[in-house]
Amino acid sequence: MAFNIKKGDTSPWMLSTLKASDGTIIDLSNSTVLFEMKLTSRTDVTISAAAQIIDPDAGTVRYVWSATDTQHAGWYKAEFKVTYQDSTIETFPNENFFWVNVYEDI
């Protein structure tokens, strides 16, 4: 399932509950989260910015868009990278990516 947003829009936010591949909700207490996204046709990362932890016990995070984040229409791969208190890093989803479709506007 894709997350859809129009070119230049900053809403809705990219909201997710981070889960391990077995479905276990990730405890984000004392962690930081980075949101990364890139056009599928490119190798360089388009966005690499801090995400907000909404509820650490429920594994809920969000990325709040800036207008420049969605300035180019196309299909993007996205992921959240969690750095735990012990400095280990885990990327979500563990398998595949979140798919983001930035649609052209009028």
Backbone bond lengths (Angstrom), bond angles and torsions (degrees), N, CA, C in turn:
res aa  C-N    CA-C-N  psi(-1)  N-CA   C-N-CA  omega(-1)  CA-C   N-CA-C  phi
1 M - - - 1.447 - - 1.530 108.57 -
2 A 1.310 115.94 137.58 1.462 120.91 -176.95 1.521 111.50 -100.88
3 F 1.306 114.76 150.61 1.460 122.58 170.18 1.522 105.43 -91.65
4 N 1.330 117.19 127.56 1.456 121.99 -176.71 1.518 111.43 -113.36
5 I 1.340 114.96 138.19 1.453 121.66 178.08 1.523 107.27 -151.91
6 K 1.323 117.34 151.13 1.462 121.26 178.69 1.523 110.71 -88.98
7 K 1.313 115.08 152.57 1.457 123.23 178.75 1.530 109.87 -53.82
8 G 1.341 116.72 128.81 1.461 122.63 178.86 1.514 115.16 83.58
9 D 1.333 118.44 -8.16 1.461 120.72 -179.53 1.530 111.19 -77.81
10 T 1.333 114.92 153.55 1.467 121.35 176.70 1.531 111.77 -120.34
11 S 1.308 116.19 6.77 1.460 122.67 178.80 1.519 107.76 -142.33
12 P 1.312 119.01 141.87 1.460 128.57 7.16 1.533 111.05 -81.29
13 W 1.331 114.58 160.25 1.448 120.11 176.21 1.519 110.31 -69.80
14 M 1.308 116.02 157.81 1.467 122.19 173.30 1.524 106.01 -84.22
15 L 1.316 117.19 107.85 1.463 124.01 -175.65 1.522 109.38 -115.24
16 S 1.326 116.70 136.35 1.457 119.48 -178.75 1.524 111.14 -151.58
17 T 1.317 115.11 150.97 1.459 122.36 169.07 1.522 106.39 -105.01
18 L 1.316 117.01 117.64 1.461 121.17 -175.08 1.524 110.13 -82.02
19 K 1.332 114.14 126.95 1.460 121.47 -178.01 1.513 109.78 -132.31
20 A 1.320 115.40 146.99 1.463 121.28 173.18 1.526 108.63 -70.44
21 S 1.315 116.66 168.08 1.466 119.98 -178.51 1.530 112.82 -62.30
22 D 1.345 117.66 -21.04 1.470 120.68 177.07 1.529 112.22 -88.07
23 G 1.356 117.30 2.60 1.458 121.43 177.87 1.515 114.85 94.01
24 T 1.331 117.54 -4.09 1.460 121.57 179.46 1.519 110.18 -68.87
25 I 1.326 116.81 130.41 1.459 121.50 177.35 1.519 109.13 -71.06
26 I 1.322 116.02 136.69 1.457 122.53 -176.73 1.532 110.33 -84.88
27 D 1.322 116.00 130.41 1.466 121.63 175.15 1.522 107.82 -82.62
28 L 1.321 116.85 117.62 1.464 122.31 -176.26 1.525 113.50 -99.51
29 S 1.319 117.31 12.55 1.461 120.78 179.11 1.526 109.77 -57.94
30 N 1.335 116.24 133.68 1.469 123.55 179.00 1.530 113.15 59.21
31 S 1.332 116.94 29.97 1.462 122.41 179.44 1.520 109.90 -116.71
32 T 1.321 115.74 166.53 1.465 121.57 169.19 1.523 107.41 -123.08
33 V 1.334 115.36 154.47 1.460 119.67 -177.25 1.522 109.11 -131.29
34 L 1.314 115.08 134.48 1.457 123.35 177.87 1.518 108.27 -114.01
35 F 1.331 117.45 135.72 1.465 122.33 174.89 1.515 107.78 -101.54
36 E 1.335 116.71 129.79 1.459 121.13 177.06 1.513 109.86 -128.58
37 M 1.348 114.86 142.27 1.456 120.26 -177.89 1.522 108.51 -149.43
38 K 1.345 116.19 144.84 1.460 120.69 176.10 1.518 110.21 -147.79
39 L 1.330 115.09 148.79 1.462 120.22 173.76 1.522 108.67 -60.56
40 T 1.322 117.42 140.67 1.465 119.90 -179.02 1.524 111.92 -64.38
41 S 1.327 117.53 -25.19 1.466 121.54 -178.37 1.528 113.62 -85.91
42 R 1.340 117.62 0.77 1.462 120.72 -176.70 1.515 110.49 -124.46
43 T 1.321 115.87 163.25 1.459 120.11 178.15 1.523 111.89 -101.41
44 D 1.335 117.63 -21.83 1.460 120.34 -178.27 1.528 111.28 -85.25
45 V 1.323 115.81 147.65 1.456 122.70 -179.21 1.528 109.36 -75.28
46 T 1.324 116.82 130.31 1.464 122.93 -179.82 1.523 110.64 -81.70
47 I 1.333 116.42 -42.52 1.465 122.61 -178.90 1.520 108.67 -129.21
48 S 1.313 115.50 135.03 1.452 122.49 169.88 1.522 105.30 -145.70
49 A 1.339 115.39 96.48 1.464 120.40 -172.10 1.523 110.49 -147.06
50 A 1.322 114.83 159.88 1.467 120.53 -179.63 1.525 111.31 -64.57
51 A 1.319 114.84 136.75 1.460 122.17 170.79 1.523 107.73 -101.04
52 Q 1.318 116.39 159.34 1.458 121.35 179.37 1.520 109.91 -97.24
53 I 1.320 115.93 135.26 1.463 120.65 172.88 1.519 106.82 -87.49
54 I 1.327 116.51 117.97 1.469 122.08 -177.81 1.521 110.79 -85.16
55 D 1.322 116.14 -49.16 1.468 121.89 179.49 1.522 107.75 -140.53
56 P 1.333 118.08 102.53 1.468 119.72 -175.11 1.526 113.74 -61.20
57 D 1.325 117.54 -36.89 1.471 120.60 -179.00 1.525 112.04 -70.32
58 A 1.327 117.32 -29.46 1.462 121.78 -178.70 1.529 112.20 -95.57
59 G 1.344 117.43 0.41 1.455 120.99 178.23 1.519 114.42 68.10
60 T 1.330 117.07 24.35 1.466 121.21 -174.91 1.522 111.45 -93.34
61 V 1.336 114.62 128.37 1.459 121.92 179.15 1.523 109.72 -131.68
62 R 1.348 115.71 162.45 1.467 119.59 173.61 1.516 108.86 -146.59
63 Y 1.315 112.58 151.82 1.467 119.65 171.50 1.520 106.91 -116.30
64 V 1.327 116.09 127.39 1.456 122.29 179.49 1.526 107.18 -97.89
65 W 1.327 115.73 117.20 1.455 122.07 -176.37 1.525 112.72 -69.41
66 S 1.319 115.29 148.32 1.459 121.00 163.23 1.537 105.73 -105.36
67 A 1.319 117.11 160.72 1.473 120.23 -177.52 1.529 111.68 -60.34
68 T 1.322 117.74 -31.34 1.467 119.56 179.64 1.526 112.39 -72.28
69 D 1.330 117.60 -22.04 1.474 121.00 178.57 1.515 111.88 -64.30
70 T 1.327 116.14 -31.11 1.468 120.80 -174.97 1.535 111.48 -115.28
71 Q 1.321 117.03 27.88 1.462 119.70 -175.42 1.525 113.84 -78.15
72 H 1.346 117.77 -14.98 1.458 120.89 179.94 1.524 109.70 -120.52
73 A 1.322 116.35 124.29 1.464 121.34 178.17 1.528 109.63 -69.26
74 G 1.328 115.68 151.70 1.457 121.11 176.12 1.514 112.28 145.55
75 W 1.322 114.88 179.17 1.460 122.66 177.45 1.524 109.35 -92.61
76 Y 1.324 114.97 134.34 1.452 122.19 -178.43 1.530 110.27 -125.22
77 K 1.336 115.61 150.13 1.461 122.78 167.38 1.519 106.47 -98.52
78 A 1.328 117.11 139.54 1.464 120.46 -179.36 1.522 109.78 -138.53
79 E 1.337 114.44 156.50 1.462 120.19 177.32 1.521 109.67 -159.23
80 F 1.326 114.83 159.54 1.460 122.22 174.69 1.529 107.63 -109.93
81 K 1.339 116.96 131.08 1.464 121.74 177.61 1.517 108.69 -110.50
82 V 1.314 115.41 119.90 1.460 122.33 -178.83 1.518 109.17 -99.20
83 T 1.324 116.20 128.85 1.459 121.51 170.44 1.521 106.46 -107.37
84 Y 1.335 114.67 114.90 1.453 120.91 -178.47 1.527 110.93 -78.44
85 Q 1.326 115.68 169.10 1.466 121.73 -178.61 1.531 111.83 -56.62
86 D 1.334 117.52 -32.61 1.473 120.71 -179.32 1.536 112.91 -84.94
87 S 1.342 116.98 10.38 1.474 125.21 177.68 1.524 114.84 77.27
88 T 1.338 118.44 3.53 1.456 119.21 174.56 1.528 108.53 -76.67
89 I 1.331 115.38 154.52 1.469 121.67 -176.09 1.524 109.15 -122.66
90 E 1.331 115.53 137.90 1.462 121.38 176.02 1.521 108.08 -136.35
91 T 1.337 116.61 136.71 1.456 122.88 -176.81 1.526 110.16 -105.15
92 F 1.342 115.40 139.06 1.463 121.89 -179.93 1.519 110.04 -126.67
93 P 1.324 118.09 138.78 1.463 124.19 -1.12 1.528 110.87 -68.95
94 N 1.333 115.57 154.52 1.464 121.08 -179.77 1.525 111.39 -67.31
95 E 1.320 115.35 -29.47 1.460 121.66 -179.53 1.524 107.53 -121.68
96 N 1.330 117.24 131.22 1.456 123.18 178.57 1.528 111.20 69.56
97 F 1.344 117.20 -148.12 1.461 122.92 -175.16 1.516 109.80 -144.47
98 F 1.332 116.04 168.55 1.449 120.66 161.85 1.529 104.91 -82.95
99 W 1.313 118.15 139.54 1.453 121.71 179.28 1.524 108.21 -105.95
100 V 1.308 115.84 128.78 1.470 122.44 -179.28 1.520 107.70 -119.69
101 N 1.324 115.69 127.18 1.462 120.84 177.63 1.533 107.94 -111.77
102 V 1.330 116.30 113.44 1.460 121.33 174.95 1.528 106.23 -95.78
103 Y 1.331 114.93 111.92 1.462 120.70 -178.20 1.519 111.12 -84.74
104 E 1.326 115.92 149.69 1.461 121.83 171.56 1.526 108.89 -61.37
105 D 1.321 116.84 149.64 1.459 120.34 171.57 1.519 108.68 -105.76
106 I 1.313 117.07 176.55 1.471 121.30 -177.79 1.512 110.14 -75.23
